[in-house]
């Protein structure tokens, strides 16, 4: 007679029904999502154009230099200047990717995404005061308007209803 081995129940093996959005996404949220995706795409294209058109000689002529700090002479080398520029491009592309993912998650009605995008929009508006590029001003204002449209009454009702639907779904899952 074969012995039966008792194994503990693993919570990951419990079959679960996925939560899906069955409500219509309001027009204000749809427009905000696609405006944010378009702005992220424009930012990504701007980075790629900068990568392809950068005049390295002119850049290195201004970036490689010496300066005095606390009585010590410090030098910015060619490798450091190149590394800093490449790191800024990489960070920019990561931020673009995160913005696209968050924008698409906004369409699923996730309220925490709306709050996070609102915080980023406010930070972008505050950073506007330290920029000299008018294109960045326009981009930040459009971002703030798109994120702001997700707080209109129609959008608020959508996010509230989805939060309630999600709570009901979770309650039904763990009965």
N, C-alpha and C positions, 0 to 999 in steps of 0.2 A: 504494500500500500504506500503510495507516494505521499510524502508529507506536504502539507500546504504551508506555504510561507506567507505570513501576514505582512502586507506592506502598508505603510501609512498612506492615507488619502492625500494626494497632492492637489493643492488649490488650482494649479495651472491646468489640470486635466478636466476641470468642470466645463462642460460645454456652455458657451455663452452666445447670446444673440447680439450681433453688432447693433449699435445705435446708429440710425441713419436719419438724416434731415428729411422730413416729409413735408414740411411747410415750404411755401414759396419764399424765396429770398427777395426782400424788397428791392426796388429799383435803386434806392439810395445806397444800399450795401453793394449791389452788383457794380454800380458805377464806381464806387470807392475802390473796390477790389481791382478793377481793370485799370483805373487811373494809377493806383499804387504799383501795379505790375509794370505798366508802361513807364512810369518814372524810374523804377529800378532798372528796366531794360535800357533806358536812355543813359542812366548812370554807368551801367556796364559797358555800353558802346563808347561812352566818353573815356572810360579807362582804357579800353582797347585801342582807341584812336591815339590816346596819349602814348601808349606802349609803342605803337607803330610809327609815330611821327616825332618822337622825342629826338632832339639834336643833342647827342651825348656830349659833344665837344663844348657846346655852349653851357649845358647843364653842369658839367664838371668844372668849367672855368669859374662858375659862381659858387659851386658847392664845396670844392676843395680849397681850404684856406686855413689860416692859423688865427688864433685869438687868445687873449689873455683873460684868465679867470682866477681870481684870488691870488694874483701875483705869479701864476704859472702860465706858461705858454702852451696851449693845446693845439693839436693839429687834427683836421678832418682829412683823412686819407681818401684816395680814389675808391678803394674797396668799401669803405664805410659809406661814402656818398652813393655808390651804386647799390649797396645793400639796403640803405634806407629807402631809396626810390622803389626798388623791387618789392620791399616789404610793404610799402604804402599801396602799391598796386594790388598785391595779394590780399591785404586787409580790406581794400575797397571791394574786391570781387567777392570776398566772404560776406561782407555787409550786404551787397546786392543780392546774393543768394538767400541770406536770412530774410531780407525784405520781401523777396518773392514768395518764399515759403509762408511767412506770416500773413502776407496778403491773401494767399490762397486758403489758408486756414480760417481767415476771417469770414469767408463765404460759407464755411461749415457752421457758423454761428457761435464760435467760441468767444465768450465774453472776455476771458483773460487776454486774448490776442488783441481785442479792441482796446483794452486798457494799456497794454504794452505799446501798441502802435501810437496811442495818444501820448504816452510819455516820450517816445522817440520824436514825435512831431513837435512837442513843446521844447525838447532839447534842441531840435533843429532850428526852431524859431529863436531860441536864445543864442545859438551859435552864429546866427545871421549877423549879429553885431560885430563879429570878429572876421567876417569875410569881406573881400572887396569885389567879388565876382557877382555881377547882377544876375547871371544865369542861376547861381546858387540861391539868390533871394527868391527868384520866381519858382524854382523847384521846391523850396521850403514852404512857400505860401500855398502852392498847389497841394502839397502833401498835407498841410494843416487843414485845408478846405476839404480834402477827401476824407481824412480821418474824422474831421468834425461832422461830416454828413452821416457818419455811423452813430452819432449821438442824437439825431433828429427823432421826433416822436415815433415815426413809422419804424425806424430801425430799432429804437429802444423796445418797442412792443415785440418785435421779432426776437431780439436777444432774450427778453424776459420769457416769452413763450417757449423758446428752445431750452432755456435753463429748466423750466418746469417740466417739459417733456423728458429731459435727460434724468431729472430726479425720479420721475415716475418709472422710467425704464430701469434705473438702478434698483428701485424698490422691488420691481417685478423680478429682477434677476436674482435677488438674494432672499427670496421667500422661503 
